[in-house]
Amino acid sequence: MKTSVVILAAGQGTRMNSDLPKVLHPVAGAALLHHAMRSAASLEPEHTVIVAGHGADQVKTCAEEHSPEAKTVLQLEQLGTAHAVLQARPELQDFDGDILVLYGDTPFIRPETLAKMTAARATADVVVLGFNAADPGRYGRLVTTGNTLKRIVEFKDASAKERAITLCNSGVMLAKASGLFDLLDQVGNDNAAGEYYLTDCIEMARQSGQSAQVVTCDEAETLGVNSRHDLAAAEAAFQTRARKDLLENGVTMTAPYSVYLSYDTVIGRDATIEQNVVFGPGASVESGALIRAFSHLEGCHVAKGAVVGPYARLRPGAELAEAAKVGNFVEIKNAEVGEGAKINHLSYVGDASIGAKANLGAGTITCNYDGVMKHRTDIGAGAFIGSNTMLVAPVRIGAQAMTGSGSVITEDVAEGDLALARAKQVNKPGLARKLFELFKKRKAKSDLETK
């Protein structure tokens, strides 16, 4: 059965105390909305419709960054979840399949759970995702007989007996498009909040002879984000699960609790990640690589057997080939570091290509920016760059070439050549002693004048 997805993302999130729409706050380097869209993508939906309200333009931009084909509709007044889903009808009026309703502030629904809901739709007209809560609090309650769902009761409207139920409503629902919109048209707002509840569809469906069923998931999947405290809890939950998955898949982490991962971090088995390493979006590390302590990686790729850090930074576009080494206090940006190449200390390499087995000494800097444009530096295989060399791009250093320490290289260096580009040293006999005596007299005079 074809499926389309409606993601409710209209809430302002007043408890976030933020100008940013709630669903755009990040967890593990991605907006909450992107997490929901990634889960939905596992169903290969025909259509994805985002229902936006507060900050709609920002929400639309965010949605299209993830999926350019996503459509965003506007809920001008927040009159409840049923009213929100109805705003998607114009985009889905010709769709003849199932609609899955998700929430932009509930980031952790697993693809496996959505697959279970899809399977349950084979025998039920409407499927609702529930969870058994340790502390049901103010969640809506699911009134059931076995897996058959009789109705959903909002906490505000629940009796004492109903509030004792621990099976709670996640809000996630799956139903045939035409049937769902017909039910939504019948929903009223005669309740304590005066809102149009999506949950009322269940009782109406059963009254019309349709069946409803509950699929359950772990409570952690249904974590919603409504405050900064919730956002921190969501980050912690993501990191805990992601670290566990890596450890189970053969990655060594010496202090897993100190490693921070992004939503799309990929690390191969037998890689080792030391303590206090941070992965931003777009980082991948192959099997057998070593990422040493206090390093930061983002938008980069580290090949098999490469070593990074400690205290290294790989920025977007950094590509390390097998057995390459990037050491302490080295920053790499938009640069390819060839197989076995070494950049071990205190260097900046940006917009560059470093050949296999080249060696860059401490303090090497590729001067890649002229204030307007970026320029490239190419260093050939086996080249040796002396410590404290400034490579003023655009410039090319040939294979097996060498630069003297302290050089400022402004012209290409041919293969096998040695380049020296520094002023001739001049020693002035006795001048240092005379200068020290002069400086001490000036200081003594200054101290007397300030007393």
Buried (B, 14 or more C-beta within 10 A) or exposed (E): EEBBBBBBBBBEBEBBEBEBBBBBBBBBBBBBBBBBBBBBBBBEBBBBBBBBBBBBEBBBEBBBEBBEEBBBBBBEEBBBBBBBBBBBBEBBEEBEBBBBBBBBBBBBBBEEBBEBBBEBBEEBBBBBBBBBBEEBEEBBBBBBEEBEBBBBBBBEBBEEEBBEBBBBBBBBBBBBBBBBBBBBEEBEBEBEEEBBBBBBBBBBBBEEEBEBBBBBBEBEBBBBBBBEEBBEBBBEBBBEBBBEEBEEEEBBBBEBEBBBBBBBBBBBEEBBBBBBBBBBBBBBBBBBBBBBBBBBBBBBBBBBBBBBBBBBBBBEBBBBBBBBBBBBBBBBBBBBBBBBBBBBBBBBBBBBBBBBBBBBBBBBBBBBEEEEEEBBBBBBBBBBBBBBBBBBBBBBBBBBBBBBBBBBBEEBBEBEEEBEBEEEEEEEEEEEEEEEEEEEEEEEEEEEEEE
